[in-house]
Amino acid sequence: MFQGTGSDVGKSLLVAGLGRAFIRRGLRVLPFKPQNMSNNAAVTADGGEIGRAQALQARACRVEPRVDMNPVLLKPHSETGAQIIVQGRVWRDAEARRYQALKPELLPFVLESFERLSADADLVLIEGAGSPAEVNLRAGDIANMGFAEAADVPVVLIGDIDRGGVIASIVGTQALLEPAERARLKGYLINKFRGDVSLFGSAVEILKARTGLDCLGIVPFWGEAARLPAEDAVALDRSLGQRGGGTYRIVVPRLPNISNFDDLDPLSAEPGVSVEFVAPGRPLPRDADLVLLPGSKATRADLAALRAQGWDIDLLAHTRAGGRVLGLCGGYQILGRTVADPDGVEGEPGESIGLGLLDIATVLGADKRLARVDARDGLSGEQIHGYEIHMGDSEGSDRARPFLVLDGRNEGAVSADGRVAGCYLHGLFTADGWRAKFLEGLGASADAALGFEAMVDRTLDRLADHLETVIDLDRLLAIARAR
C-alpha cells in the first residue's frame, strides 16, 4: 500500500506507472483504492462508476476497470456534503460529520472488494487517500492505516519534495502513527525531485537515523504527467490557465463543482488549440472562439455560481457577437431554460432559471444513468465511444436538432442558429476522427497524426521506463510478497 505524507503527492501516478512496470515483468497486477474523493469518475463495463485515477491505473495494468478497484467513491456536491458511491452504485448522500459515523459500515464492502481482487492477481497495488497523519480522522478509517491493519498489508510512504519540507513530512508522519502502524512502514519514496539527486544523500542518512526507514527510490519530476488524466480538481486548481499554444481559443469557466474535466484533455493536446480555464474573479475573455461548459456534480449550485461571477452576462455577449458555446452534461443542463430538482437530489428542492441559450428544460431525478455507449455524428458519420454518467433528463424543441446519434437514439440539442449545442456524452473528444471533424467545422485546425488514446498509452510506457530506473522494484515486490 502506498500512503502519502499529504494529498497530491503523486500517489495515483506512481501506482499507474508501477502497474505498467510490473506487468511488463509478466505479473497480473490490479490497482485498488479503498476510498476516493473525486468528481472525475469513469464508468465500468458492468455499469458502475469508480474514480478516474483507478480507471487510468487499470489501463496501465492492461485490464478492464471494475467497481472493486474503488469500492467507496465520494463525489462532493457542496462544501460539506457528498454523494457516496459503494461498489459502483449510489449508496446515499451524507454531510462530512455524518460520513465519519458511517465509515465502519463501509469497511466490509472495502474488504470484500479487496479480497476479490487479491484472488485474481499476483500483485495488488493499493493507493491511500490523503495522509495517515490525519490522526483526527483515524477512528473508523478505511482509507489509510485503518484499511492497512484490517487487510494486513505493508505500507510505503510517498513524500513530495517539490512542495518543500519533505524530511519533516516523513518524520512527522511516522511520529504521529501508533507503534503498530509504524511497524507497517517498510520504506519511503521521494517524488517530484528537481536538480542533482546526489544532494539528497545526507537527507537519506538523516531520515534513516530519525525513522529507521530505507529510501526505496527518488523519483525526478516528470513533466509528461500533464498528458495523463488528472485525478481530481486539486490538480486543476494548481494549473489554472492556458493549456496548449494553439490559435483557436477554447475558454472554460472554473465552476465550483466541476466534474469529468478530463473530457478536455484531447483538445488541450491539439497543437492548433489552446484551452483556458478561467478562475473566479476574472471575466470570460471576449476573444474566445468557443466557450465550453463542462460537467457538474451540482448543476443548480454551479449555475448560481456562474451568475454570481457575471459569467452569464459574458456568455450572452459572446453569443451576440457570434461566438460558439458547447455544454457537456451539467454544462448542457445549464444552457437550457430551467433546471428543476423536485426531490432535492443535489441539495434543496427547487427550480433554477437557466441561461436560455438552448430550448430545453431539465428535471433531475434519483436514478443515475451509468453506461458506456457508442455514438455517431449525424453529419460526418464519425464514430464515438464514450460514456454517460448523469442524473436527469432534458427535453425541448432544440432536441429536434440532435448533437449526436447515440446507440440509435438522438442525443443532445443544437440551437436554431447552430452556434450553441450540448449533450450528455462524456469522452467524446477522445475519438480522433470526430474531434478533427468537430474542430474543422469550427474553423480550427486538427492534427491528423495525434492519436490521443495511443499517446496516453505511450505516456504510460514512458512513465514505467522513468520509474524502473529510479525505484527499487525488486525490493517493492519482496515487501509485497512478505505479507
C-alpha positions in Angstrom: 0.0 0.0 0.0 1.2 3.5 -0.9 0.3 6.2 1.5 1.2 9.8 1.1 2.5 12.4 3.6 -0.2 14.6 2.2 -2.7 15.0 -0.6 -1.5 15.4 -4.2 2.0 13.9 -3.6 1.7 11.8 -6.7 0.3 8.5 -5.4 -2.0 7.9 -8.3 0.6 8.5 -10.9 3.2 6.3 -9.2 0.7 3.4 -8.8 -0.1 3.7 -12.5 3.5 3.7 -13.6 4.4 0.9 -11.2 1.4 -1.1 -12.5 2.7 -0.8 -16.1 6.3 -1.7 -14.9 5.2 -4.8 -13.0 3.0 -6.2 -15.8 6.0 -5.9 -18.1 7.6 -8.4 -15.8 4.8 -10.9 -16.5 2.8 -10.3 -13.4 -1.0 -9.9 -13.3 -1.4 -6.6 -11.5 -4.5 -4.9 -10.3 -4.9 -1.4 -8.7 -7.0 -0.7 -5.6 -8.1 2.4 -3.7 -10.4 1.8 -0.7 -11.8 5.3 -0.6 -11.5 8.1 -3.2 -12.9 11.6 -3.2 -13.3 13.0 -6.7 -15.9 14.2 -9.2 -13.8 12.8 -12.0 -15.4 9.4 -12.5 -15.2 6.6 -15.0 -17.9 4.1 -16.0 -17.0 0.4 -15.8 -18.1 -2.3 -18.2 -20.8 -3.5 -15.8 -22.4 -0.1 -15.5 -20.8 1.1 -12.2 -18.6 4.1 -11.5 -15.1 4.5 -10.0 -12.6 7.3 -9.7 -10.9 8.3 -12.9 -7.5 7.6 -11.4 -8.3 4.0 -10.8 -9.6 3.6 -14.4 -6.2 5.0 -15.6 -4.4 2.6 -13.3 -6.4 -0.3 -14.7 -5.4 0.8 -18.2 -1.8 0.9 -17.1 -2.2 -2.7 -15.9 -3.9 -3.6 -19.2 -7.1 -4.7 -17.6 -10.7 -3.5 -17.7 -11.6 -1.2 -14.8 -14.1 -2.8 -12.3 -16.0 -1.4 -9.4 -13.9 -3.4 -6.9 -10.9 -1.2 -7.7 -12.5 1.7 -5.9 -15.3 0.4 -3.7 -16.0 3.8 -2.0 -16.1 6.9 -4.1 -17.2 10.2 -2.6 -18.5 12.8 -5.0 -18.7 16.2 -3.3 -21.7 18.4 -4.2 -21.2 21.1 -1.6 -18.5 22.3 0.8 -19.6 19.7 3.4 -21.6 17.1 1.6 -21.1 14.3 -0.9 -22.8 11.5 -2.7 -21.4 8.2 -1.6 -20.9 5.5 -4.2 -20.4 2.0 -2.9 -19.1 -0.7 -5.3 -20.1 1.4 -8.2 -23.7 2.4 -7.2 -25.2 5.3 -5.3 -25.5 4.4 -1.7 -26.6 7.7 -0.1 -25.7 11.3 0.5 -24.1 12.5 3.7 -22.6 15.5 5.3 -18.9 15.2 6.3 -19.7 14.7 10.0 -22.3 12.0 9.3 -19.9 10.3 6.9 -17.4 9.8 9.7 -20.0 7.8 11.6 -20.9 5.8 8.5 -17.3 4.6 7.8 -17.5 1.4 9.9 -20.5 0.3 7.8 -18.3 0.6 4.7 -15.3 -1.4 5.8 -16.9 -4.8 5.0 -17.6 -3.6 1.4 -14.0 -2.4 1.1 -12.5 -5.7 2.4 -14.9 -7.7 0.2 -13.7 -5.9 -2.9 -10.0 -6.2 -1.9 -10.3 -9.9 -1.4 -11.9 -10.4 -4.8 -9.1 -8.5 -6.5 -6.4 -10.3 -4.4 -7.8 -13.7 -5.6 -7.4 -12.6 -9.2 -4.0 -11.0 -9.1 -0.3 -11.7 -8.5 0.1 -8.2 -7.1 -2.4 -5.6 -5.9 -1.1 -2.0 -5.7 -3.1 -0.1 -3.2 -3.4 3.7 -3.1 -4.2 5.5 0.1 -6.1 8.8 0.3 -4.8 12.0 1.8 -2.4 11.1 4.6 -2.3 8.7 7.6 -1.0 11.7 9.5 -4.6 13.0 9.7 -5.0 11.3 13.1 -8.0 13.3 14.0 -9.9 11.2 11.4 -8.2 7.9 12.4 -11.3 6.4 14.1 -13.1 4.2 11.6 -10.5 5.0 8.9 -10.9 2.9 5.7 -8.6 4.9 3.5 -5.1 4.6 5.1 -3.9 2.8 8.2 -7.4 1.6 9.1 -7.5 -0.4 5.9 -3.9 -1.5 6.1 -4.5 -3.0 9.5 -7.8 -4.6 8.6 -6.3 -6.1 5.4 -2.8 -6.8 6.9 -0.8 -5.1 4.2 2.7 -3.4 4.3 2.9 0.3 3.6 5.4 2.5 1.7 5.3 6.3 2.3 5.4 8.8 -0.5 6.7 12.3 0.1 6.6 15.2 -2.3 9.8 17.2 -2.3 8.5 19.8 -4.7 6.3 21.4 -2.1 9.2 21.6 0.4 9.7 20.2 3.9 9.8 16.6 2.8 12.1 15.4 5.6 9.7 16.9 8.2 6.7 15.4 6.4 8.1 11.9 6.5 9.5 12.2 10.1 6.3 13.9 11.3 4.0 11.3 9.6 5.8 8.5 11.3 5.8 10.2 14.6 2.0 10.6 14.6 1.4 6.9 13.9 0.7 4.4 16.6 3.5 1.8 17.2 1.6 -1.0 15.4 1.1 1.4 12.4 4.8 2.4 12.3 5.7 -1.3 12.1 3.8 -1.5 8.8 6.1 1.1 7.2 8.6 -0.6 5.1 10.3 2.4 3.4 9.6 5.6 1.6 9.7 7.1 -1.9 10.7 10.7 -2.6 8.6 12.1 -5.5 9.0 15.1 -7.9 12.7 15.7 -7.3 14.3 18.6 -9.2 18.0 19.0 -9.7 21.0 17.0 -8.6 19.8 13.8 -6.7 23.2 13.4 -5.1 22.5 16.4 -2.9 19.8 14.4 -1.2 22.3 11.8 0.1 22.7 13.3 3.5 18.9 13.6 3.8 18.6 9.9 3.3 21.0 9.3 6.2 19.1 11.8 8.4 15.8 10.0 7.6 17.3 6.6 8.3 18.6 7.9 11.7 15.2 9.5 12.6 12.8 6.8 11.3 14.8 3.7 10.6 13.2 3.6 7.2 15.0 2.9 3.9 14.7 5.0 0.8 13.3 2.9 -2.0 13.7 5.5 -4.7 14.0 9.1 -5.5 11.7 10.0 -8.5 12.7 13.0 -10.6 10.0 15.5 -11.5 8.3 14.2 -14.7 6.7 16.9 -16.8 4.9 14.4 -19.1 2.4 13.7 -16.3 0.4 16.6 -17.7 -0.5 14.3 -20.6 -2.4 11.9 -18.4 -5.9 12.5 -16.9 -5.9 14.3 -13.5 -7.4 12.5 -10.5 -9.4 15.5 -9.3 -9.8 19.3 -9.2 -6.8 19.7 -6.9 -4.6 19.3 -9.9 -6.8 21.6 -12.0 -6.6 24.4 -9.4 -2.8 24.0 -9.3 -2.6 24.5 -13.1 -5.3 27.0 -13.9 -4.6 29.0 -17.0 -3.9 28.2 -20.6 -3.1 24.7 -21.8 -1.7 24.3 -25.3 -0.4 27.1 -27.5 -2.7 27.0 -30.5 -4.5 29.9 -32.0 -8.1 28.6 -31.6 -9.1 29.6 -28.1 -11.4 27.5 -26.0 -12.5 29.1 -22.7 -13.8 27.1 -19.7 -15.3 28.7 -16.6 -13.9 27.0 -13.5 -17.1 26.2 -11.7 -17.0 25.1 -8.1 -18.4 21.6 -8.6 -16.7 20.8 -12.0 -16.6 17.2 -12.9 -15.1 14.9 -15.6 -13.0 17.8 -16.9 -10.6 15.3 -18.4 -13.1 15.5 -21.3 -11.0 18.4 -22.4 -7.6 16.7 -22.4 -7.7 15.7 -26.1 -8.5 19.3 -27.0 -5.5 20.5 -25.0 -3.3 18.0 -26.8 -4.2 19.5 -30.2 -1.3 21.8 -31.3 -3.8 24.2 -33.0 -5.9 24.7 -29.9 -5.5 26.4 -26.5 -7.8 25.5 -23.6 -8.0 28.2 -20.9 -9.7 27.6 -17.5 -10.9 30.9 -16.2 -10.7 31.3 -12.4 -13.4 33.0 -10.3 -12.9 36.8 -10.2 -12.0 37.0 -13.9 -14.3 37.7 -16.8 -14.6 35.3 -19.7 -12.2 36.6 -22.4 -14.0 38.4 -25.2 -11.8 36.9 -27.9 -12.8 33.3 -27.1 -13.7 31.2 -30.1 -15.6 28.7 -28.1 -16.9 28.7 -24.5 -17.2 25.2 -23.1 -19.2 24.5 -20.0 -18.0 21.1 -18.5 -19.7 18.6 -16.3 -21.0 19.5 -12.9 -21.8 17.4 -9.8 -24.2 20.1 -8.6 -25.8 21.8 -11.6 -28.0 24.3 -9.8 -25.3 25.4 -7.5 -22.8 25.9 -10.4 -25.5 27.8 -12.3 -25.8 30.1 -9.3 -22.0 30.4 -9.1 -21.8 31.2 -12.8 -24.3 34.1 -12.3 -22.5 35.3 -9.2 -19.3 35.7 -11.3 -21.2 37.6 -14.0 -20.2 34.9 -16.5 -23.8 34.6 -17.7 -23.5 38.2 -19.0 -20.2 37.4 -20.6 -21.7 34.3 -22.3 -24.7 36.3 -23.6 -22.3 38.9 -25.0 -20.2 36.1 -26.5 -23.2 34.6 -28.3 -24.4 38.0 -29.5 -21.0 38.6 -31.1 -21.4 35.3 -33.0 -19.3 33.1 -30.6 -20.0 29.4 -30.1 -20.9 27.6 -26.9 -20.8 23.9 -26.0 -22.2 22.3 -22.9 -21.3 18.8 -21.6 -23.6 17.0 -19.2 -24.2 19.5 -16.3 -23.0 22.3 -18.6 -25.6 21.2 -21.2 -28.3 21.4 -18.5 -27.1 24.9 -17.5 -27.6 26.1 -21.1 -31.3 25.3 -21.0 -34.4 27.3 -19.9 -34.8 25.6 -16.4 -33.2 23.1 -14.1 -35.6 21.5 -11.7 -34.7 19.3 -8.7 -38.1 18.4 -7.2 -36.7 15.7 -4.9 -33.7 17.5 -3.7 -31.2 15.2 -5.5 -28.4 17.8 -5.4 -29.5 19.9 -2.5 -32.6 21.9 -1.5 -35.6 21.0 -3.8 -36.5 23.8 -6.2 -36.1 25.1 -9.7 -33.5 27.4 -11.3 -33.8 29.6 -14.4 -31.1 28.5 -16.8 -29.2 30.6 -19.3 -31.8 30.1 -22.0 -29.3 29.5 -24.8 -30.9 26.2 -25.6 -34.7 25.5 -25.7 -34.6 22.6 -23.3 -35.8 22.0 -19.7 -34.1 19.6 -17.3 -35.6 17.6 -14.4 -33.2 16.0 -12.1 -34.1 12.6 -10.7 -32.8 10.0 -8.2 -31.9 7.5 -10.9 -28.4 7.8 -12.2 -27.7 6.8 -15.8 -24.3 4.9 -16.0 -23.4 3.4 -19.3 -20.7 3.0 -21.9 -22.2 4.0 -25.2 -21.4 4.1 -28.9 -22.4 7.3 -30.7 -22.3 8.6 -34.3 -22.1 12.1 -35.6 -25.2 12.5 -37.8 -23.4 14.8 -40.3 -19.9 13.2 -40.7 -20.8 9.7 -39.7 -17.8 9.6 -37.4 -18.0 7.0 -34.6 -17.5 7.9 -30.9 -17.1 5.6 -27.9 -18.0 7.4 -24.7 -20.0 7.1 -21.5 -23.0 8.6 -19.8 -23.0 9.5 -16.1 -25.8 11.8 -15.1 -29.0 12.3 -13.1 -31.7 14.0 -15.0 -33.4 14.2 -18.4 -33.7 17.2 -20.8 -36.5 17.9 -23.3 -37.4 20.8 -25.5 -37.7 21.9 -29.1 -33.9 22.2 -29.7 -33.8 18.4 -29.2 -35.2 18.2 -32.7 -31.7 19.1 -33.8 -29.6 16.4 -32.0 -26.0 16.9 -31.4 -25.2 13.2 -31.9 -26.9 9.9 -32.6 -26.3 7.7 -29.5 -27.0 3.9 -29.6 -29.6 4.6 -32.2 -31.3 7.5 -30.4 -30.9 11.2 -30.8 -28.8 12.8 -28.1 -28.3 16.4 -27.2 -29.5 19.6 -28.8 -28.4 22.4 -31.1 -29.8 25.9 -31.2 -31.6 27.2 -34.4 -28.6 29.2 -35.4 -26.2 26.3 -34.8 -23.9 28.2 -32.5 -25.0 26.7 -29.2 -25.0 22.9 -28.6 -24.8 20.4 -25.8 -25.1 16.7 -24.9 -24.8 14.2 -22.0 -21.9 12.2 -23.6 -18.5 12.2 -21.9 -15.3 11.1 -23.6 -16.4 12.3 -27.0 -13.2 14.2 -27.8 -11.0 11.1 -27.5 -12.4 9.9 -30.9 -9.7 11.2 -33.2 -11.8 11.3 -36.4 -14.8 13.0 -34.7 -12.6 15.5 -32.9 -10.9 16.5 -36.1 -14.2 17.0 -37.9 -15.6 19.0 -35.0 -12.6 21.3 -34.9 -12.6 21.7 -38.6 -16.3 22.6 -38.5 -15.4 25.4 -36.1 -12.6 26.7 -38.3 -9.8 25.3 -36.2 -7.0 23.0 -37.3 -6.6 19.5 -36.1 -3.6 17.2 -36.1 -4.5 14.2 -38.1 -1.5 12.3 -36.6 -2.3 13.0 -32.9 -3.9 9.6 -32.0 -4.9 10.6 -28.4 -5.5 7.2 -27.0 -2.3 5.8 -28.4 -0.5 8.9 -26.9 -1.9 8.1 -23.4 -0.6 4.5 -23.7 2.8 5.6 -24.9 2.9 8.0 -22.0 2.2 5.2 -19.5 5.1 3.2 -21.0 7.4 6.2 -20.7 6.3 6.6 -17.1 7.1 3.0 -16.4 10.5 3.5 -18.0 11.0 6.5 -15.8 10.2 4.7 -12.6 12.2 1.5 -13.4 15.4 3.4 -13.4 14.9 5.2 -10.0 12.8 2.8 -7.9 13.9 -0.5 -6.4 11.2 -2.7 -8.0 12.7 -5.9 -6.7 12.6 -4.5 -3.1 8.9 -3.4 -3.5 8.0 -6.8 -4.8 9.8 -8.5 -1.9 7.9 -6.3 0.5 4.6 -7.3 -1.1 5.4 -11.0 -1.1 6.4 -11.0 2.5 2.8 -10.1 3.5 
